[in-house]
Amino acid sequence: MIGLLITGAYILKGIQKVLQGPPNPEWQHYHETHHSLELNRRELLAIVPLMVLMLITGLYPNWILPIINESVGGMFLALLGGG
């Protein structure tokens, strides 16, 4: 379990260094003055159900696993020539 946490932290740190890098000084004033969430109602209406679904799936994945297993099983059968 500790190894998983260390690996996750190591990967996230690497992604942060490679993709994000140091902040651009030109945009520094924006981050200092804007602290509000800039999502309108339509964007919130789209993202909140997805976030709830992601949280539920993370906490209780058994409700979707039979669907995934059936689909993946069908793909394996097709790839191996059995279907």
Protein Blocks (a to p, Z undefined) as FASTA:
>chain_A
ZZmmmmmmmmmmmmmmmmnopadfklmmmmmmmmcdcbdfklmmmmmmmmmmmmmmmmmm
mlmmmmmmmmmmmmmmmmnopZZ
